[in-house]
Amino acid sequence: MIFIDLTPFRCPIPLVKVKLALKSMHAGETLHILLSDSGSRRDVPVYLKKQGHSIEVLCNDAAQLALMIIKVDVSQG
């Protein structure tokens, strides 16, 4: 499992970092991220769903959004 705290960053940096992390991972591996920026809290889950990754919301409160992502092999569309 990879953990990335993206709370210090504002959109679009968290989305870029998530894309880079997923690129280096194998299908089935998990990525745990923390987001605080409102734009990132909206855009990152939308991107992940469009890509077909499995997402579990661990925490969604005023301070942060915590997601557990299981990477799928997007090349096999």
N, C-alpha and C positions, 0 to 999 in steps of 0.2 A: 504494500500500500504506500502511496505517495501522499504526503500532506503538504498543502500550500496555504499559507495565511495571506490572503489578498486584501485584507481589510485596510492596509495603508494606502492602497491604490485606487484611483478613480478611472472610470470607463474612458478609453477602451483597453487599458493595460491589463486588467484582470482577464478579459476575453482572450487577448493575445497570449498571455501566460498559460491559460487553460489549453488553448490550441497547441502550443508548443509542448506542454506536458503530455497531452494525449498522443501527439505524434511520436514521442519516444517510448510509449507504452505498448505492450502486447494486448491483444484481445483477451478479455477476462480479468485483467488487472484493475485494481481500484484506485481512485483518486479522491481524496477528501479535500474539499476547499471551503474556505471561509470568505464571505463577501460582505461588505458594508455599504458600498456606494450604491445609490438607488438605481442608476443606469445599469450597473453590472448585475444587480440583483434581478433586473428584468431581462437583460439581454443574454446573459450566460445560460440560464436554463432554456431559453428559447432556442439558442444555437445547439445545445446538447440534445434537445428533443428532435430537432430537425435532422441531426446526424444519426439518430437512432440509438444513442447511448442510454443505458439504464440509469435512472436518477432516483435517489432516495433523499428526501428532505429530512435532515437530522434536527435542525433548529431553524425557526423563522420567527424572529422577534424584532423589536425596534432597533436593536443594536447590530444584528448580523443575520445572515443566511448561511447555514452550513449544509453542504451537499456532499453526498457520497455517490460517486459516479463509477459505474462499471463499464469499461470500454468494450465496444463491439467492433468487429472488423467491418469498417465502412466500405472497404474495397469490394466486398461481396454483394453490395446493393441488393 
